[in-house]
């Protein structure tokens, strides 16, 4: 059986988590890894809860089912805590990265994880507004993921984002997102 990292993203529609899972997969792929990225939608309306998933491995991934036991969980919308079981299926030593201005210690209590779990926080919403001009916290979360886990390097995320989105978005939007990735990397804090 292949050794792989499973990741689950929690957010709401229009926060960019499906795109973030895709960017992560593209960055890992360009780093020589095998990858999967896929969403799970509920009702398709703005603000509806959305989940996205990644699998990353140095070997071919033959599993094609839902991610049931993620070792990394990104919570892009903290209002989902208490509404959705963000810890479902996670091992005791899971990594949680949460978009919030609160400290990691405060959030550890809010999501009720044991001491062997790692909890990281950053105010990705604030970063995205400052860098991009809109509340789309996905790119700062990618920077935080790179720093907190090392699953991909921040340089891989930055380079892949530039390469794959330069034709789709204006140079101003690209630069804002690159700045947001870097700030997410720099500002994420562990509890």
C-alpha positions as CSV (number, residue, x, y, z in Angstrom):
1,X,0.0,0.0,0.0
2,X,1.3,3.5,-0.9
3,X,2.4,5.8,1.8
4,X,0.5,9.1,1.3
5,X,-0.6,12.2,3.1
6,X,-4.3,12.9,3.2
7,X,-5.6,16.5,3.6
8,X,-9.1,17.8,4.2
9,X,-10.1,21.4,3.7
10,X,-13.2,22.9,5.4
11,X,-14.7,26.2,4.1
12,X,-17.7,27.8,2.5
13,X,-18.5,28.3,-1.1
14,X,-16.6,31.3,-2.7
15,X,-13.7,31.1,-0.2
16,X,-11.5,29.3,-2.8
17,X,-10.9,26.0,-1.1
18,X,-11.4,23.9,-4.2
19,X,-8.9,26.1,-6.0
20,X,-6.5,25.9,-3.1
21,X,-6.7,22.0,-3.2
22,X,-6.0,22.2,-6.9
23,X,-3.0,24.6,-6.4
24,X,-1.6,22.4,-3.7
25,X,-1.9,19.3,-6.0
26,X,-0.2,21.2,-8.9
27,X,2.6,22.4,-6.6
28,X,3.2,18.8,-5.3
29,X,3.0,17.4,-8.8
30,X,5.6,19.9,-10.1
31,X,7.8,18.7,-7.1
32,X,7.7,15.2,-8.4
33,X,4.8,13.8,-6.2
34,X,1.7,11.8,-7.2
35,X,-1.4,13.7,-6.3
36,X,-5.2,13.8,-6.1
37,X,-7.4,16.8,-5.5
38,X,-11.2,16.7,-5.4
39,X,-14.1,18.6,-3.9
40,X,-17.3,17.6,-2.1
41,X,-20.2,20.0,-2.5
42,X,-23.4,20.2,-0.5
43,X,-26.0,22.6,-1.8
44,X,-24.5,24.8,-4.5
45,X,-25.1,28.2,-3.1
46,X,-22.8,31.0,-1.9
47,X,-21.8,30.4,1.7
48,X,-22.7,26.7,1.8
49,X,-20.2,24.4,3.6
50,X,-17.7,22.9,1.2
51,X,-15.0,20.3,1.7
52,X,-12.0,19.6,-0.6
53,X,-9.5,16.9,-0.3
54,X,-5.9,16.1,-1.3
55,X,-3.8,13.0,-1.4
56,X,0.0,13.4,-1.9
57,X,2.5,10.6,-2.2
58,X,5.9,9.7,-3.5
59,X,4.3,6.5,-5.0
60,X,1.4,6.0,-7.4
61,X,-1.9,6.5,-5.5
62,X,-4.3,3.6,-6.2
63,X,-6.9,4.6,-3.7
64,X,-9.8,6.6,-5.3
65,X,-12.3,7.0,-2.5
66,X,-13.1,9.8,-0.1
67,X,-10.5,11.0,2.4
68,X,-11.7,9.5,5.7
69,X,-8.6,9.8,7.9
70,X,-6.8,13.1,7.1
71,X,-3.6,13.8,8.9
72,X,-3.8,17.5,8.0
73,X,-7.0,19.6,8.3
74,X,-7.3,23.2,7.1
75,X,-10.3,25.1,8.5
76,X,-10.7,28.1,6.2
77,X,-14.0,29.2,7.8
78,X,-13.8,29.0,11.6
79,X,-17.6,29.4,11.9
80,X,-17.9,25.8,10.8
81,X,-16.3,24.7,14.1
82,X,-19.2,23.3,16.2
83,X,-21.4,23.0,13.1
84,X,-19.2,20.5,11.3
85,X,-17.0,17.8,13.0
86,X,-13.7,19.1,11.7
87,X,-11.8,16.5,13.7
88,X,-13.7,13.5,12.2
89,X,-11.4,10.6,11.3
90,X,-8.2,12.4,12.3
91,X,-5.4,10.6,14.1
92,X,-4.2,11.8,17.5
93,X,-1.2,13.5,16.0
94,X,-3.1,15.4,13.2
95,X,-2.2,18.9,12.1
96,X,-4.9,21.6,12.2
97,X,-4.4,24.9,10.5
98,X,-7.2,27.4,11.3
99,X,-8.0,30.8,9.7
100,X,-8.6,32.9,12.8
101,X,-7.2,35.9,14.7
102,X,-7.3,33.7,17.9
103,X,-4.3,31.9,19.2
104,X,-3.6,28.3,18.5
105,X,-4.0,27.5,22.2
106,X,-7.5,29.0,22.2
107,X,-8.5,27.1,19.1
108,X,-7.1,23.8,20.5
109,X,-9.8,24.1,23.2
110,X,-12.5,25.0,20.6
111,X,-11.9,22.0,18.5
112,X,-11.2,19.7,21.5
113,X,-8.0,17.9,20.3
114,X,-5.5,16.1,22.5
115,X,-2.0,17.4,23.2
116,X,-0.3,15.3,20.5
117,X,-2.2,17.2,17.8
118,X,-0.6,20.2,16.3
119,X,-2.7,23.4,16.0
120,X,-1.7,26.4,13.9
121,X,-3.5,29.7,13.4
122,X,-3.3,32.7,11.2
123,X,-5.6,35.5,10.2
124,X,-5.9,34.5,6.6
125,X,-9.0,36.6,6.1
126,X,-7.2,39.7,7.1
127,X,-4.1,38.8,5.0
128,X,-6.3,38.3,1.9
129,X,-8.1,41.6,2.3
130,X,-4.8,43.4,2.7
131,X,-3.1,41.7,-0.2
132,X,-5.9,40.9,-2.6
133,X,-8.5,43.4,-1.6
134,X,-11.1,40.6,-1.0
135,X,-11.9,38.1,1.6
136,X,-10.6,35.0,-0.2
137,X,-8.4,33.3,2.4
138,X,-7.2,30.3,0.3
139,X,-3.8,31.5,-0.7
140,X,-2.6,32.6,2.7
141,X,-3.7,29.2,3.9
142,X,-1.5,27.6,1.3
143,X,1.5,29.5,2.6
144,X,0.6,28.4,6.2
145,X,0.3,24.8,5.0
146,X,3.8,24.9,3.4
147,X,5.3,26.2,6.7
148,X,3.4,24.1,9.2
149,X,3.7,20.7,7.4
150,X,6.5,20.8,4.7
151,X,4.2,18.8,2.5
152,X,5.2,21.2,-0.3
153,X,7.7,24.1,-0.2
154,X,6.4,27.6,-0.3
155,X,8.5,28.2,-3.4
156,X,6.7,25.3,-5.2
157,X,3.4,26.9,-4.3
158,X,4.5,30.4,-5.5
159,X,6.1,29.1,-8.7
160,X,3.1,26.9,-9.6
161,X,0.6,29.7,-8.8
162,X,2.5,32.1,-11.1
163,X,2.8,29.6,-13.9
164,X,-0.8,28.3,-13.8
165,X,-2.8,31.5,-13.2
166,X,-0.8,34.2,-15.0
167,X,-3.0,33.9,-18.1
168,X,-6.2,33.8,-16.1
169,X,-5.7,36.8,-13.8
170,X,-4.2,40.2,-14.1
171,X,-0.6,40.9,-12.9
172,X,-2.1,42.8,-10.0
173,X,-4.2,39.9,-8.8
174,X,-1.2,37.5,-9.2
175,X,1.1,39.7,-7.2
176,X,-1.6,40.1,-4.5
177,X,-2.0,36.3,-4.2
178,X,1.8,35.7,-4.2
179,X,2.1,38.3,-1.4
180,X,-0.7,36.6,0.5
181,X,1.0,33.2,0.2
182,X,4.2,34.6,1.5
183,X,2.4,36.4,4.4
184,X,0.6,33.2,5.3
185,X,3.9,31.4,5.4
186,X,5.4,34.1,7.6
187,X,2.4,34.7,10.0
188,X,1.2,31.2,10.8
189,X,1.8,30.3,14.5
190,X,1.7,27.1,16.4
191,X,0.2,26.7,19.9
